[in-house]
Amino acid sequence: MNKYNTAVIGAGPAGMMAAIIASQNGKRVALIEKNAQPGRKLLATGNGRCNLTNKYISTGRYHGASPEFIKTVLGQFNQTAAMKFFNNLGLVLKEEDNGRIFPRTNQSSSVAEVMRLALVEHGVHILLNTQVKAIERQGVWKVLLNNQSALKTDSLIIATGGRAAHYLGSTGDGLYWAQKLGHSLTPIHAALVPMETVETWPKEIQGIKVEAGIRATSNDNKIGETTGDLLFTSYGVSGTAAMALAGSIAPLLKTSRVRLHIDLFPDMTKEELDLIILHIFQNAGKRTLRGSLIGLLPDRIIPVVARFAKLDEHKQAGKISHANRLEIVRVLKDITLTVSKLRPMKEAQVTAGGIDTREIKPQSLESKLMKGLYFAGEIIDVDGDSGGFNLQWAWSSGHLAGMSAE
Ligand SMILES: Cc1cc2nc3c(=O)[nH]c(=O)nc-3n(C[C@H](O)[C@H](O)[C@H](O)COP(=O)(O)OP(=O)(O)OC[C@H]3O[C@@H](n4cnc5c(N)ncnc54)[C@H](O)[C@@H]3O)c2cc1C
């Protein structure tokens, strides 16, 4: 039976980082992955472009564990260190809006490939198409594999991800093993996931994407606010802005009425928007309401807005009263949707919840319950906002576990 100093389960971003760092530290390392290639989810990130970190990482952009835990982990390998790490692997980076960092190639495969090459160059023993079936503590760790074989290791890093997008490999196996070893899990639900709505009008305008402000309320109390892409779909809403609110909405859905208040003009006050519409109507000649607003709004949204403002879309724009115009402005600044449920976990980008961080040492990511057992990545009860925060968590926690593994 092969014997290693460190075995890492899961060749996602966290596991690959942990394996590279442990091997750099002179350890004999095995990296075990059930997929045929490492980093399958990494390849899907950022719409295939991989938003690998963010210039503005801060604990406020993370949820789940206590800010002190997150700060301790991020502080040991922050975004600057991660960017330097990738530069040293030959990956050229670029910054986009809101501090988001991407590979200059615009291809997530560049990130996955420089990491794979680093693993090979550091002599990490990569076992692909190899599913871990069980782990046992027998003095050292024994890892049982799907092909009836097993390996032994002094330290074990579990980096099997959460439950989001399970078709890419993260089926929650590590969460199950951790629980069997005595660890507690915090409630697990989807974060960064689209939402279904009670109202069916989004179906009428499915496929339309707008830049919107969204305020989420629970029984009329504000629970979150974002600005960004909003995509109308056959079932409700998607897009980065809508998905970003899912994590805070999920725990409240069963017990309260959750609504999304959509502002289609977040960059304007009501007065500014009213002046623009007044100008349009004054110059509309014989055009209808729909015809006159065609340069202001995506065409298919106009009938929806007209309906909410209780106006006939065929009415002549020049004949619309001041009060009706103000009603149009009110609707454009606050169209409301009621959330019925979140889309399933397989459509989520991230899992909220995971291994309770009160049972993990923040200085090393070693289990407080089992010596020689470490965790890294999304399996831990930490989830970040959209914008490169989740991959930074994978890099930081993977690096720390790889440094610490004895
Ligand atoms: C569509 C999509 C887009 C995203 N875009 C971004 C983005 O642009 N920026 C960002 O910061 N975050 C993004 N994320 C989130 C980010 O990808 C994850 O947070 C990150 O991949 C988590 O890394 P991880 O290593 O912890 O887990 P994972 O990437 O899930 O890797 C876990 C690995 O463990 C393997 N594994 C599981 N069980 C076993 C087993 N029993 N035996 C062997 N191997 C096993 C899996 O096959 C998998 O390869 C996106 C997520 C999705 C789904």
The ligand as an SDF file (V2000), in Angstrom:
LIG
                    3D

 53 58  0  0  0  0  0  0  0  0999 V2000
  -20.7870   27.9460  -12.6100 C   0  0  0  0  0  0  0  0  0  0  0  0
  -19.9020   28.4650  -11.5060 C   0  0  0  0  0  0  0  0  0  0  0  0
  -19.1980   29.6400  -11.6880 C   0  0  0  0  0  0  0  0  0  0  0  0
  -18.3800   30.1370  -10.6570 C   0  0  0  0  0  0  0  0  0  0  0  0
  -17.6420   31.2820  -10.8880 N   0  0  0  0  0  0  0  0  0  0  0  0
  -16.8260   31.7420   -9.9120 C   0  0  0  0  0  0  0  0  0  0  0  0
  -15.9740   32.8720  -10.1640 C   0  0  0  0  0  0  0  0  0  0  0  0
  -15.8640   33.3900  -11.2920 O   0  0  0  0  0  0  0  0  0  0  0  0
  -15.2180   33.3390   -9.1170 N   0  0  0  0  0  0  0  0  0  0  0  0
  -15.2420   32.7500   -7.8750 C   0  0  0  0  0  0  0  0  0  0  0  0
  -14.5450   33.2320   -6.9680 O   0  0  0  0  0  0  0  0  0  0  0  0
  -15.9880   31.6470   -7.6200 N   0  0  0  0  0  0  0  0  0  0  0  0
  -16.7620   31.1250   -8.6220 C   0  0  0  0  0  0  0  0  0  0  0  0
  -17.5000   29.9920   -8.3910 N   0  0  0  0  0  0  0  0  0  0  0  0
  -17.3550   29.3090   -7.0680 C   0  0  0  0  0  0  0  0  0  0  0  0
  -16.0480   28.4730   -7.0360 C   0  0  0  0  0  0  0  0  0  0  0  0
  -15.9140   27.7490   -8.2220 O   0  0  0  0  0  0  0  0  0  0  0  0
  -16.0390   27.5060   -5.8360 C   0  0  0  0  0  0  0  0  0  0  0  0
  -16.2350   28.2150   -4.6470 O   0  0  0  0  0  0  0  0  0  0  0  0
  -14.7150   26.7310   -5.7830 C   0  0  0  0  0  0  0  0  0  0  0  0
  -14.5570   25.9170   -6.9230 O   0  0  0  0  0  0  0  0  0  0  0  0
  -14.6340   25.8440   -4.5340 C   0  0  0  0  0  0  0  0  0  0  0  0
  -13.3980   25.1860   -4.5660 O   0  0  0  0  0  0  0  0  0  0  0  0
  -13.1520   23.8190   -3.7790 P   0  0  0  0  0  0  0  0  0  0  0  0
  -11.7770   23.3690   -4.1810 O   0  0  0  0  0  0  0  0  0  0  0  0
  -13.4460   23.9960   -2.3520 O   0  0  0  0  0  0  0  0  0  0  0  0
  -14.2520   22.7930   -4.3410 O   0  0  0  0  0  0  0  0  0  0  0  0
  -14.5570   22.2430   -5.8110 P   0  0  0  0  0  0  0  0  0  0  0  0
  -14.1290   23.1880   -6.8530 O   0  0  0  0  0  0  0  0  0  0  0  0
  -15.9850   21.8360   -5.7830 O   0  0  0  0  0  0  0  0  0  0  0  0
  -13.6350   20.9390   -5.9320 O   0  0  0  0  0  0  0  0  0  0  0  0
  -13.8660   19.7940   -5.1640 C   0  0  0  0  0  0  0  0  0  0  0  0
  -13.2690   18.6020   -5.9090 C   0  0  0  0  0  0  0  0  0  0  0  0
  -13.3660   17.4240   -5.0880 O   0  0  0  0  0  0  0  0  0  0  0  0
  -13.6820   16.3190   -5.9220 C   0  0  0  0  0  0  0  0  0  0  0  0
  -14.3020   15.2800   -5.1150 N   0  0  0  0  0  0  0  0  0  0  0  0
  -15.4670   15.3360   -4.4280 C   0  0  0  0  0  0  0  0  0  0  0  0
  -15.7310   14.1690   -3.8150 N   0  0  0  0  0  0  0  0  0  0  0  0
  -14.6920   13.3370   -4.1060 C   0  0  0  0  0  0  0  0  0  0  0  0
  -14.3850   11.9820   -3.7730 C   0  0  0  0  0  0  0  0  0  0  0  0
  -15.2000   11.2270   -3.0170 N   0  0  0  0  0  0  0  0  0  0  0  0
  -13.2360   11.4430   -4.2480 N   0  0  0  0  0  0  0  0  0  0  0  0
  -12.3980   12.1750   -5.0370 C   0  0  0  0  0  0  0  0  0  0  0  0
  -12.6470   13.4520   -5.4020 N   0  0  0  0  0  0  0  0  0  0  0  0
  -13.7870   14.0340   -4.9350 C   0  0  0  0  0  0  0  0  0  0  0  0
  -14.6310   16.9140   -6.9560 C   0  0  0  0  0  0  0  0  0  0  0  0
  -14.7160   16.1090   -8.1130 O   0  0  0  0  0  0  0  0  0  0  0  0
  -14.0000   18.2770   -7.2080 C   0  0  0  0  0  0  0  0  0  0  0  0
  -13.0880   18.2700   -8.2810 O   0  0  0  0  0  0  0  0  0  0  0  0
  -18.2970   29.4580   -9.4070 C   0  0  0  0  0  0  0  0  0  0  0  0
  -19.0160   28.2640   -9.2390 C   0  0  0  0  0  0  0  0  0  0  0  0
  -19.7980   27.7570  -10.2720 C   0  0  0  0  0  0  0  0  0  0  0  0
  -20.5450   26.4620  -10.0700 C   0  0  0  0  0  0  0  0  0  0  0  0
  1  2  1  0
  2  3  1  0
  2 52  2  0
  3  4  2  0
  4  5  1  0
  4 50  1  0
  5  6  2  0
  6  7  1  0
  6 13  1  0
  7  8  2  0
  7  9  1  0
  9 10  1  0
 10 11  2  0
 10 12  1  0
 12 13  2  0
 13 14  1  0
 14 15  1  0
 14 50  1  0
 15 16  1  0
 16 17  1  0
 16 18  1  0
 18 19  1  0
 18 20  1  0
 20 21  1  0
 20 22  1  0
 22 23  1  0
 23 24  1  0
 24 25  2  0
 24 26  1  0
 24 27  1  0
 27 28  1  0
 28 29  2  0
 28 30  1  0
 28 31  1  0
 31 32  1  0
 32 33  1  0
 33 34  1  0
 33 48  1  0
 34 35  1  0
 35 36  1  0
 35 46  1  0
 36 37  1  0
 36 45  1  0
 37 38  2  0
 38 39  1  0
 39 40  1  0
 39 45  2  0
 40 41  1  0
 40 42  2  0
 42 43  1  0
 43 44  2  0
 44 45  1  0
 46 47  1  0
 46 48  1  0
 48 49  1  0
 50 51  2  0
 51 52  1  0
 52 53  1  0
M  END
$$$$
